[in-house]
Amino acid sequence: MGAAAERTPVMAQRQDTAPELPAAPMAALSSQGMPVAFSGTIGMLYPGAASVAVLMLGPVGYEELCLRSTWRTLAEALSLAGMACLRFDYPGLGDALDVAEPSGLDDWNETVRAAADLLRQASGCSRLILLGQGLGGTLALRLADSLAPVSGCVVMAPVVNGKRYLRELSVWTRIVADRIGIGMDPDDETGCAVAGLRLPPERLAAIGKLGLLDLDSRPCDEVLLLSRPGHAGDAALATHLTERGAVVTSAPYDGYEILTTDPTGARPPFPTIAAIVDWVALRAREPERSILALAAARPYEGQAASLRGPDFVESPVRFGPGGRLFGVICEPENRPSRSAIVFVNAGRDYHIGWARVTVAQARAFAARGIASLRFDTSGIGDSLADENGPEEVLYSDEQVADVSLALDLMETRGYQDPILIGRCSGAYAAFNAAVADKRVRQLVMVNNERFVWDPDESVEDAIRYAHRSVGDFGATLKRKGGLRRLLTGQLRIGPAGRYLLFRLLKQMSIRLAPWLGRLTKHGRLRRECHRRFGVLATRKVDVALIYAEGDVGLAEFNTYFGKTGDGISAYRHVSFSTIPRADHNFTHLGAALRLRDRLLETVKP
């Protein structure tokens, strides 16, 4: 996330060479991790037989949201190369338990030490390599001495100066807010909640005091530093560590800017992953033990199969074919729940949800006595992709099928009459899963953008230009000479404009379908949409349509049910409501709370 500066990174003092792993084969490989719960958090433990194991210290906040699939892919690649590894969430983040009154970063440091103990015990390795991204890279270098023996550190775009990092967070918060078009959150006093992901002021104050240029001695003998182009802090760190006797290998962090821009567009940078695996593998060539199956490892002292909160118990699970899907079951403590909710991913936001709202919703429902499962569909977050599945899982039949697999899991746990909740593309998957699966009793669609997928529409374009306004484009055409200029080529609209024109013409055609007949393509789309609602009506499934006021998804709703929405009244079990002062993602704290309260009012056990 760092700002560009005038200096370039210090080049490596030592350059190791190893065969480069090509991107395509690595993309096809996978090594499945085993979910573990320890010290108030959830992690993923991967097998290996090398003489060293890798402790992965992830980034935080929006950076972590964007890198989740990359972090999983990197762990899989390390395991395939023979290194056991462990990745996990810090307290108050991801799936970890919340901390009421955090005091600096002491609990984060203790969780890192507990993770190191668990990894050593499960893998049988005494030596570790620490691998950290962003703030995790900073923790790796600062904690390496207390985690000894450490054979080396891999630091990826580390936070070199805490004060500068907080300034960057503040700038990035404004950038993301402007991109979404929502402005700054009036309820966030820190100004550093990028995409609604908040850190308490006490943590931010402690982060602001962090620095890597004040390290008095080398944290370990060897360091691989993945540097951002032109980043003065990375260059200064390489010099600082070298002067203190560390052998520093500097390499460019290819793909960093794209990787940390948007979780939906982020893809694992396979050449960068290959370079990391090569460097680690060269330091783990000589095995000092036999292969140790993780399933047969001694239980970690204090390790539990679940997390216990004030009103809930959470259990990480793998399920589906080969256990390739991952989720977290959140159950009320000491209160049976007949029904259970299944939350479906929105876009490629992994199972904690944008601004971590799904975690908060799941735990709020548990306090009301309702169990839930938040999980990742194929290829998203902590779930592996189906090698026979489509390249794009969003708006696919495979994602709909994954929802049914989640329903199977909850049924095996004794839950009946399941409830589906999804936002955006997750609402599409939930809607179509409810139509296909007779077990579903209730369905909640939040800011749904598609009821039926048009096979002529590009999923890539739909994701890229989803929140561009079709109405604004229509207004442009209505201006004097707008349509004439478009037809004569004088009005240049570009890819976004061409997609919005496609959407505008589709909406017009669907609205005219009752008069143009069912034989047209858009007439068939309209008929299919109402057929699906009819299926749910026949089964008396309660359907709640919830939209943020003015949300772009309302265009789809009005297309099929009229400008006033009167067409929905034909379905007795369908309700429609809006939430004021909210963006599409419910980013601001107030909007997230209003959505949570609406869901608690809507869903009844």
C-alpha positions as CSV (number, residue, x, y, z in Angstrom):
1,M,0.0,0.0,0.0
2,G,3.0,2.2,0.3
3,A,3.6,5.4,-1.5
4,A,6.1,5.6,-4.3
5,A,9.4,7.3,-3.5
6,E,12.5,8.4,-5.3
7,R,14.9,5.5,-4.4
8,T,15.0,2.0,-5.8
9,P,15.4,-1.1,-3.7
10,V,18.9,-2.4,-2.8
11,M,19.7,-5.3,-5.0
12,A,20.4,-8.7,-3.5
13,Q,23.7,-9.4,-1.7
14,R,23.2,-13.0,-2.7
15,Q,21.2,-14.4,-5.5
16,D,20.1,-18.0,-5.2
17,T,19.0,-19.9,-8.3
18,A,16.4,-22.7,-8.5
19,P,14.2,-24.1,-11.2
20,E,11.3,-21.7,-11.8
21,L,7.9,-23.2,-11.4
22,P,5.7,-22.3,-14.4
23,A,2.4,-20.5,-13.6
24,A,0.0,-23.0,-15.3
25,P,1.2,-26.2,-13.5
26,M,1.2,-24.4,-10.1
27,A,-2.3,-23.2,-10.7
28,A,-3.5,-26.7,-11.2
29,L,-1.8,-28.1,-8.0
30,S,-3.3,-28.1,-4.6
31,S,-2.5,-29.4,-1.1
32,Q,-5.4,-29.2,1.3
33,G,-5.0,-27.7,4.7
34,M,-6.6,-28.9,7.9
35,P,-8.6,-26.4,9.9
36,V,-7.5,-25.9,13.5
37,A,-8.7,-23.7,16.4
38,F,-6.3,-22.4,19.0
39,S,-5.8,-19.5,21.3
40,G,-9.1,-17.8,20.3
41,T,-8.5,-18.0,16.6
42,I,-8.9,-20.3,13.6
43,G,-6.0,-21.4,11.3
44,M,-5.2,-23.8,8.5
45,L,-2.4,-26.3,9.0
46,Y,-0.7,-27.9,6.0
47,P,1.5,-31.1,5.9
48,G,5.1,-31.3,4.9
49,A,8.2,-33.4,5.4
50,A,11.1,-30.9,5.1
51,S,13.4,-30.0,8.0
52,V,11.8,-26.5,8.3
53,A,8.2,-25.4,8.6
54,V,6.8,-22.1,7.5
55,L,4.8,-19.8,9.9
56,M,2.7,-17.4,7.8
57,L,1.9,-14.0,9.3
58,G,-0.7,-12.4,7.1
59,P,-1.6,-8.8,6.5
60,V,-4.6,-7.0,8.1
61,G,-7.7,-5.2,7.0
62,Y,-8.4,-4.6,3.4
63,E,-5.0,-5.9,2.3
64,E,-5.9,-9.2,4.0
65,L,-9.4,-9.3,2.3
66,C,-7.7,-8.9,-1.1
67,L,-5.0,-11.5,-0.4
68,R,-7.0,-14.3,1.1
69,S,-7.0,-16.6,-1.9
70,T,-3.3,-15.7,-2.6
71,W,-2.4,-16.6,1.0
72,R,-4.2,-19.9,0.6
73,T,-2.5,-20.6,-2.7
74,L,0.9,-19.8,-1.3
75,A,0.3,-22.2,1.6
76,E,-0.7,-25.0,-0.8
77,A,2.4,-24.4,-2.9
78,L,4.7,-24.5,0.1
79,S,3.1,-27.8,1.2
80,L,3.4,-29.3,-2.2
81,A,7.1,-28.4,-2.2
82,G,7.4,-30.4,1.1
83,M,7.2,-27.6,3.8
84,A,4.6,-27.8,6.5
85,C,3.0,-24.4,7.2
86,L,0.4,-22.7,9.2
87,R,-1.7,-19.6,8.5
88,F,-4.2,-18.0,10.9
89,D,-6.1,-14.9,11.9
90,Y,-5.1,-12.3,14.5
91,P,-7.4,-11.6,17.4
92,G,-10.3,-9.4,16.4
93,L,-9.8,-10.1,12.7
94,G,-11.0,-12.7,10.2
95,D,-12.7,-15.6,12.0
96,A,-10.9,-14.9,15.4
97,L,-12.7,-14.0,18.5
98,D,-13.3,-10.3,19.1
99,V,-11.4,-8.5,21.8
100,A,-13.5,-6.1,24.0
101,E,-10.7,-3.8,25.1
102,P,-7.5,-4.6,23.2
103,S,-4.2,-3.3,24.6
104,G,-1.9,-2.6,21.8
105,L,-0.6,-5.6,20.0
106,D,0.3,-7.8,22.9
107,D,-2.4,-10.4,22.1
108,W,-1.4,-10.5,18.5
109,N,2.2,-11.3,19.6
110,E,1.0,-14.0,21.9
111,T,-1.1,-15.5,19.2
112,V,1.9,-15.6,16.9
113,R,3.9,-17.4,19.6
114,A,1.0,-19.9,20.1
115,A,0.9,-20.5,16.4
116,A,4.6,-21.2,16.3
117,D,4.2,-23.7,19.2
118,L,1.4,-25.4,17.3
119,L,3.3,-25.6,14.1
120,R,6.4,-27.0,15.7
121,Q,4.5,-29.7,17.6
122,A,2.3,-30.7,14.6
123,S,5.2,-30.7,12.0
124,G,8.0,-32.1,14.2
125,C,10.2,-29.3,13.0
126,S,12.3,-27.2,15.5
127,R,13.4,-24.6,12.9
128,L,10.9,-22.2,11.3
129,I,10.9,-19.8,8.4
130,L,8.7,-16.8,9.1
131,L,6.7,-15.5,6.1
132,G,4.9,-12.2,6.4
133,Q,2.9,-9.8,4.2
134,G,2.4,-6.2,5.1
135,L,2.1,-5.7,8.8
136,G,2.6,-9.5,9.1
137,G,6.1,-9.0,7.6
138,T,6.8,-6.4,10.3
139,L,5.7,-8.8,13.0
140,A,7.9,-11.5,11.5
141,L,11.1,-9.4,11.7
142,R,10.3,-8.0,15.2
143,L,9.4,-11.4,16.7
144,A,12.0,-13.6,15.0
145,D,14.4,-13.4,17.9
146,S,11.7,-14.5,20.4
147,L,10.6,-17.4,18.1
148,A,14.1,-18.8,17.6
149,P,15.4,-21.0,16.1
150,V,14.4,-19.2,12.9
151,S,16.2,-20.1,9.7
152,G,15.1,-17.1,7.7
153,C,12.3,-14.5,7.0
154,V,10.4,-13.8,3.9
155,V,8.9,-10.3,4.1
156,M,6.4,-9.1,1.4
157,A,5.8,-5.4,1.2
158,P,6.4,-4.9,4.9
159,V,5.3,-2.0,7.1
160,V,8.7,-0.3,7.6
161,N,7.4,2.8,9.4
162,G,4.2,2.6,11.4
163,K,3.3,6.3,11.3
164,R,3.7,6.4,7.5
165,Y,1.5,3.2,7.3
166,L,-1.3,4.9,9.3
167,R,-1.1,7.9,6.9
168,E,-1.3,5.5,4.0
169,L,-4.3,3.8,5.6
170,S,-6.1,7.2,5.9
171,V,-5.4,8.0,2.2
172,W,-6.5,4.5,1.1
173,T,-9.7,4.8,3.2
174,R,-10.6,8.0,1.2
175,I,-9.7,6.4,-2.1
176,V,-11.9,3.4,-1.6
177,A,-14.7,5.5,-0.2
178,D,-14.5,7.8,-3.2
179,R,-14.4,4.8,-5.6
180,I,-17.5,3.4,-4.0
181,G,-19.1,6.9,-3.9
182,I,-20.0,6.9,-0.2
183,G,-17.7,9.4,1.5
184,M,-16.0,8.9,4.9
185,D,-17.8,7.0,7.6
186,P,-19.1,9.5,10.2
187,D,-19.0,6.8,12.9
188,D,-15.3,6.0,12.4
189,E,-13.2,8.3,14.5
190,T,-9.9,6.8,13.3
191,G,-10.3,7.6,9.5
192,C,-8.4,4.4,8.8
193,A,-11.2,1.9,8.2
194,V,-10.4,0.9,4.6
195,A,-13.6,-0.6,3.1
196,G,-15.2,-0.6,6.6
197,L,-12.5,-2.9,8.1
198,R,-11.8,-1.2,11.4
199,L,-9.0,-1.5,13.9
200,P,-9.5,-0.1,17.4
201,P,-7.7,3.1,18.3
202,E,-5.5,1.3,20.8
203,R,-4.2,-1.0,18.1
204,L,-3.7,1.8,15.6
205,A,-1.7,3.7,18.2
206,A,0.6,0.6,18.8
207,I,1.0,0.1,15.0
208,G,2.0,3.8,14.7
209,K,4.9,3.1,17.0
210,L,6.2,0.2,15.0
211,G,9.4,0.5,12.9
212,L,11.9,-1.7,11.3
213,L,14.8,0.7,10.9
214,D,15.3,0.7,14.7
215,L,16.2,-3.0,14.9
216,D,19.5,-3.2,16.7
217,S,20.5,-6.6,15.4
218,R,19.7,-8.9,12.6
219,P,16.4,-10.8,13.3
220,C,17.8,-13.8,11.4
221,D,20.7,-14.8,9.1
222,E,18.8,-14.6,5.8
223,V,15.9,-12.5,4.5
224,L,14.0,-12.5,1.3
225,L,12.5,-9.0,0.8
226,L,9.8,-8.6,-1.9
227,S,9.9,-4.9,-2.6
228,R,7.4,-2.5,-4.1
229,P,8.7,-0.6,-7.1
230,G,10.3,2.6,-6.1
231,H,9.5,2.2,-2.5
232,A,12.1,4.1,-0.4
233,G,11.2,2.2,2.8
234,D,11.8,-1.2,1.3
235,A,15.2,0.0,0.0
236,A,16.2,1.5,3.4
237,L,15.2,-1.8,5.1
238,A,17.3,-3.9,2.8
239,T,20.3,-1.6,3.6
240,H,19.6,-1.6,7.3
241,L,19.4,-5.4,7.6
242,T,22.5,-5.9,5.5
243,E,24.5,-3.5,7.7
244,R,23.6,-5.7,10.6
245,G,24.9,-8.8,9.0
246,A,21.8,-10.4,7.4
247,V,22.1,-11.8,4.0
248,V,19.3,-10.0,2.1
249,T,17.9,-11.1,-1.2
250,S,15.8,-8.4,-2.7
251,A,13.3,-9.2,-5.5
252,P,10.4,-7.2,-7.0
253,Y,6.9,-7.9,-5.7
254,D,5.3,-8.4,-9.1
255,G,1.6,-7.8,-9.2
256,Y,1.4,-6.1,-5.8
257,E,-0.6,-3.0,-6.9
258,I,-3.2,-5.1,-8.8
259,L,-3.3,-7.7,-6.0
260,T,-4.3,-5.1,-3.3
261,T,-6.7,-3.0,-5.3
262,D,-9.9,-5.1,-5.2
263,P,-10.7,-8.5,-3.7
264,T,-13.0,-9.4,-6.7
265,G,-10.3,-8.7,-9.3
266,A,-7.4,-10.1,-7.2
267,R,-5.7,-13.2,-8.5
268,P,-2.8,-15.2,-7.0
269,P,0.5,-13.9,-8.6
270,F,2.0,-17.3,-9.5
271,P,5.5,-16.1,-10.5
272,T,5.8,-14.3,-7.2
273,I,4.6,-17.4,-5.3
274,A,7.0,-19.6,-7.2
275,A,9.9,-17.3,-6.3
276,I,9.0,-17.5,-2.6
277,V,8.7,-21.3,-2.7
278,D,12.1,-21.7,-4.5
279,W,13.8,-19.5,-1.8
280,V,12.2,-21.4,1.1
281,A,12.9,-24.8,-0.5
282,L,16.6,-24.1,-0.9
283,R,16.8,-23.7,2.9
284,A,15.0,-27.0,3.5
285,R,16.8,-29.4,1.3
286,E,18.0,-31.9,3.9
287,P,15.2,-33.7,5.8
288,E,16.0,-34.5,9.4
289,R,12.9,-36.5,10.1
290,S,10.4,-38.9,8.4
291,I,7.0,-37.7,7.0
292,L,4.6,-37.0,9.9
293,A,0.9,-37.2,9.1
294,L,-0.8,-34.2,10.6
295,A,-3.8,-36.3,11.5
296,A,-1.5,-38.5,13.7
297,A,0.3,-35.6,15.4
298,R,-0.1,-35.2,19.1
299,P,-2.8,-32.7,20.1
300,Y,-1.5,-29.3,20.7
301,E,-1.9,-28.4,24.4
302,G,-4.9,-26.1,24.8
303,Q,-6.0,-26.8,21.2
304,A,-9.7,-27.2,20.7
305,A,-11.9,-28.1,17.8
306,S,-13.9,-24.9,18.2
307,L,-14.0,-21.3,19.5
308,R,-16.2,-20.3,22.3
309,G,-17.6,-16.8,22.4
310,P,-20.1,-15.1,24.8
311,D,-23.1,-16.5,23.1
312,F,-21.8,-18.9,20.4
313,V,-19.5,-21.8,19.6
314,E,-17.8,-21.8,16.2
315,S,-16.3,-24.8,14.4
316,P,-14.2,-24.6,11.2
317,V,-15.1,-27.4,8.8
318,R,-14.1,-28.8,5.4
319,F,-16.9,-30.4,3.3
320,G,-18.0,-31.2,-0.2
321,P,-16.1,-33.5,-2.6
322,G,-12.7,-34.2,-1.3
323,G,-13.3,-31.6,1.4
324,R,-12.4,-28.8,-1.0
325,L,-14.9,-26.3,0.5
326,F,-14.3,-24.5,3.7
327,G,-16.7,-22.8,6.2
328,V,-17.3,-21.9,9.8
329,I,-20.4,-23.2,11.7
330,C,-21.6,-20.7,14.3
331,E,-24.0,-22.3,16.8
332,P,-25.8,-20.9,19.9
333,E,-24.3,-22.0,23.1
334,N,-26.7,-24.3,25.1
335,R,-29.7,-23.3,22.9
336,P,-30.9,-25.8,20.3
337,S,-31.8,-24.3,16.9
338,R,-34.0,-26.2,14.4
339,S,-33.2,-24.0,11.5
340,A,-29.8,-22.8,10.3
341,I,-28.7,-20.0,8.0
342,V,-26.3,-20.4,5.1
343,F,-24.5,-17.2,4.1
344,V,-23.3,-17.1,0.5
345,N,-20.3,-15.1,-0.7
346,A,-20.8,-11.7,-2.3
347,G,-18.4,-11.5,-5.2
348,R,-15.0,-12.8,-4.1
349,D,-15.2,-11.4,-0.6
350,Y,-14.4,-14.5,1.5
351,H,-16.7,-15.8,4.2
352,I,-16.2,-13.1,6.8
353,G,-17.9,-10.7,4.4
354,W,-17.2,-7.1,3.2
355,A,-16.3,-5.1,6.3
356,R,-16.5,-8.4,8.2
357,V,-20.3,-8.0,8.4
358,T,-21.0,-11.7,8.0
359,V,-19.1,-12.6,11.1
360,A,-21.0,-10.0,13.1
361,Q,-24.3,-11.2,11.6
362,A,-23.6,-14.9,12.3
363,R,-22.8,-14.2,16.0
364,A,-25.8,-11.9,16.4
365,F,-28.0,-14.7,15.1
366,A,-26.4,-17.1,17.5
367,A,-27.3,-14.8,20.3
368,R,-30.9,-15.2,19.1
369,G,-30.7,-18.9,19.1
370,I,-30.1,-19.4,15.3
371,A,-27.2,-21.4,13.9
372,S,-25.4,-20.5,10.7
373,L,-22.7,-21.5,8.2
374,R,-20.6,-18.9,6.5
375,F,-18.5,-20.6,3.8
376,D,-16.6,-20.0,0.6
377,T,-17.8,-21.3,-2.7
378,S,-15.3,-22.9,-5.1
379,G,-12.1,-20.9,-5.7
380,I,-13.0,-18.1,-3.3
381,G,-11.2,-17.4,0.0
382,D,-10.3,-20.7,1.8
383,S,-12.1,-23.1,-0.6
384,L,-10.2,-24.8,-3.4
385,A,-11.3,-24.4,-7.0
386,D,-12.9,-27.4,-8.8
387,E,-10.4,-28.4,-11.4
388,N,-13.3,-29.4,-13.7
389,G,-15.3,-26.3,-12.9
390,P,-15.6,-23.0,-14.9
391,E,-12.9,-20.4,-14.9
392,E,-15.3,-17.9,-13.5
393,V,-17.4,-19.2,-10.6
394,L,-19.5,-16.1,-10.1
395,Y,-23.0,-16.4,-11.6
396,S,-22.2,-20.1,-12.5
397,D,-24.1,-23.3,-12.0
398,E,-21.2,-24.6,-9.9
399,Q,-21.6,-21.8,-7.3
400,V,-25.3,-22.7,-7.1
401,A,-24.3,-26.4,-6.6
402,D,-21.9,-25.4,-3.8
403,V,-24.8,-23.8,-1.9
404,S,-26.6,-27.2,-2.0
405,L,-23.4,-28.9,-0.7
406,A,-23.5,-26.4,2.2
407,L,-27.2,-27.3,2.8
408,D,-26.1,-31.0,2.9
409,L,-23.5,-30.2,5.5
410,M,-26.0,-28.5,7.8
411,E,-28.5,-31.3,7.4
412,T,-25.9,-33.8,8.6
413,R,-25.5,-31.7,11.7
414,G,-29.2,-32.1,12.4
415,Y,-30.6,-28.8,11.1
416,Q,-33.7,-28.6,9.1
417,D,-35.7,-25.9,7.2
418,P,-32.6,-24.0,6.0
419,I,-32.5,-20.3,5.4
420,L,-30.3,-18.7,2.7
421,I,-28.9,-15.2,2.8
422,G,-26.9,-13.7,0.0
423,R,-25.9,-10.2,-1.2
424,C,-25.1,-9.2,-4.8
425,S,-23.9,-12.2,-6.7
426,G,-24.4,-14.3,-3.5
427,A,-28.1,-13.3,-3.7
428,Y,-28.2,-14.7,-7.3
429,A,-26.6,-18.0,-6.1
430,A,-28.9,-18.2,-3.1
431,F,-32.0,-17.5,-5.2
432,N,-31.3,-20.2,-7.8
433,A,-30.2,-22.7,-5.1
434,A,-33.5,-22.1,-3.4
435,V,-35.4,-22.7,-6.6
436,A,-33.5,-26.0,-7.2
437,D,-33.4,-27.3,-3.6
438,K,-36.7,-28.1,-1.9
439,R,-35.3,-28.0,1.5
440,V,-35.0,-24.2,1.6
441,R,-37.7,-22.6,3.8
442,Q,-36.6,-19.0,3.7
443,L,-34.6,-16.8,1.3
444,V,-33.2,-13.3,1.9
445,M,-31.7,-11.5,-1.1
446,V,-29.8,-8.3,-0.4
447,N,-29.0,-5.9,-3.3
448,N,-29.5,-8.6,-5.8
449,E,-28.4,-7.6,-9.3
450,R,-29.6,-10.6,-11.4
451,F,-32.5,-13.0,-11.1
452,V,-31.8,-14.8,-14.4
453,W,-28.4,-14.8,-16.2
454,D,-28.4,-13.7,-19.8
455,P,-26.0,-16.1,-21.6
456,D,-25.0,-13.3,-23.9
457,E,-23.7,-11.1,-21.0
458,S,-20.1,-11.2,-20.1
459,V,-19.5,-12.0,-16.4
460,E,-16.2,-10.1,-16.5
461,D,-18.0,-7.0,-17.8
462,A,-20.8,-7.4,-15.3
463,I,-18.3,-7.5,-12.4
464,R,-16.1,-4.6,-13.8
465,Y,-18.9,-2.2,-14.6
466,A,-21.6,-3.5,-12.1
467,H,-22.0,-0.2,-10.4
468,R,-21.9,2.1,-13.4
469,S,-25.4,3.7,-13.8
470,V,-27.5,2.5,-16.7
471,G,-29.8,5.4,-15.9
472,D,-27.0,7.9,-16.3
473,F,-26.1,6.4,-19.6
474,G,-29.7,6.5,-20.7
475,A,-29.9,10.1,-19.8
476,T,-26.8,10.8,-22.0
477,L,-28.6,9.2,-24.9
478,K,-31.7,11.3,-24.3
479,R,-29.8,14.5,-24.4
480,K,-30.1,16.5,-27.6
481,G,-28.6,14.5,-30.4
482,G,-27.3,11.8,-28.1
483,L,-28.7,8.8,-30.0
484,R,-27.8,10.3,-33.4
485,R,-24.2,10.8,-32.2
486,L,-24.0,7.2,-30.9
487,L,-25.3,5.8,-34.2
488,T,-23.0,7.9,-36.3
489,G,-19.9,7.1,-34.2
490,Q,-19.5,10.6,-32.9
491,L,-20.2,9.6,-29.3
492,R,-17.3,7.4,-28.1
493,I,-18.5,5.2,-25.2
494,G,-15.7,2.8,-24.7
495,P,-16.0,-0.7,-23.1
496,A,-18.0,0.5,-20.1
497,G,-20.4,2.4,-22.3
498,R,-20.9,-0.6,-24.6
499,Y,-21.7,-2.8,-21.7
500,L,-24.1,-0.2,-20.3
501,L,-25.8,0.1,-23.7
502,F,-26.2,-3.7,-23.7
503,R,-27.8,-3.5,-20.2
504,L,-30.1,-0.6,-21.3
505,L,-31.3,-2.4,-24.4
506,K,-31.8,-5.6,-22.4
507,Q,-33.9,-3.8,-19.8
508,M,-36.1,-2.1,-22.4
509,S,-36.6,-5.4,-24.2
510,I,-37.6,-7.3,-21.1
511,R,-40.0,-4.6,-20.1
512,L,-41.6,-4.8,-23.5
513,A,-41.7,-8.6,-23.5
514,P,-45.4,-8.8,-22.4
515,W,-46.3,-7.1,-25.7
516,L,-43.5,-8.4,-28.0
517,G,-44.2,-12.0,-27.1
518,R,-42.4,-14.9,-25.4
519,L,-40.5,-15.9,-28.5
520,T,-37.9,-13.2,-28.1
521,K,-34.8,-14.0,-26.0
522,H,-35.7,-11.3,-23.5
523,G,-39.2,-12.5,-23.4
524,R,-37.9,-15.9,-22.4
525,L,-35.7,-14.3,-19.7
526,R,-38.8,-12.6,-18.2
527,R,-40.8,-15.7,-18.3
528,E,-38.0,-17.7,-16.7
529,C,-37.6,-15.2,-13.9
530,H,-41.3,-15.4,-13.0
531,R,-41.3,-19.1,-13.4
532,R,-38.6,-19.3,-10.7
533,F,-40.6,-17.0,-8.4
534,G,-43.6,-19.2,-9.1
535,V,-41.6,-22.3,-8.0
536,L,-40.8,-20.6,-4.6
537,A,-44.4,-19.5,-4.3
538,T,-45.8,-23.0,-4.8
539,R,-43.5,-24.2,-2.0
540,K,-44.5,-21.3,0.1
541,V,-40.9,-20.2,0.6
542,D,-40.7,-16.9,2.4
543,V,-38.6,-14.5,0.2
544,A,-37.3,-11.1,1.4
545,L,-35.9,-8.7,-1.1
546,I,-33.8,-6.0,0.7
547,Y,-32.1,-3.1,-1.1
548,A,-30.1,-0.1,-0.1
549,E,-32.0,3.0,-1.2
550,G,-31.0,3.8,-4.7
551,D,-29.0,0.6,-5.2
552,V,-28.0,-0.3,-8.7
553,G,-29.7,-3.7,-8.2
554,L,-33.1,-1.9,-8.2
555,A,-32.8,-1.6,-11.9
556,E,-33.0,-5.4,-12.2
557,F,-36.0,-5.5,-9.8
558,N,-37.9,-2.8,-11.7
559,T,-37.1,-4.5,-15.1
560,Y,-39.0,-7.6,-14.0
561,F,-41.6,-6.2,-11.6
562,G,-42.3,-2.7,-13.0
563,K,-41.1,0.8,-12.1
564,T,-43.2,0.9,-9.0
565,G,-42.5,-2.8,-8.1
566,D,-46.2,-3.6,-8.1
567,G,-45.5,-6.9,-10.0
568,I,-44.0,-8.5,-6.9
569,S,-47.4,-8.3,-5.2
570,A,-48.5,-11.4,-7.3
571,Y,-46.3,-13.5,-5.0
572,R,-47.9,-13.6,-1.5
573,H,-44.8,-14.8,0.3
574,V,-42.4,-12.2,-1.1
575,S,-41.6,-9.0,0.9
576,F,-39.7,-5.9,-0.4
577,S,-37.9,-3.3,1.7
578,T,-35.2,-0.7,1.5
579,I,-32.5,0.5,3.9
580,P,-31.6,4.2,4.0
581,R,-28.2,5.7,4.0
582,A,-26.3,2.6,2.7
583,D,-24.1,1.7,-0.2
584,H,-24.1,-1.5,-2.1
585,N,-21.7,-3.2,0.3
586,F,-23.1,-1.7,3.5
587,T,-19.6,-0.4,4.2
588,H,-20.2,2.2,6.9
589,L,-20.7,1.1,10.5
590,G,-24.2,2.5,10.7
591,A,-25.3,0.9,7.4
592,A,-23.9,-2.4,8.5
593,L,-25.8,-2.2,11.8
594,R,-29.1,-1.2,10.0
595,L,-28.7,-4.3,7.7
596,R,-28.0,-6.6,10.6
597,D,-31.1,-5.3,12.4
598,R,-33.2,-5.8,9.3
599,L,-31.9,-9.4,8.9
600,L,-32.7,-10.1,12.6
601,E,-36.2,-8.8,12.1
602,T,-36.7,-10.7,8.9
603,V,-35.4,-14.1,9.8
604,K,-37.3,-16.1,12.4
605,P,-36.3,-19.5,13.8
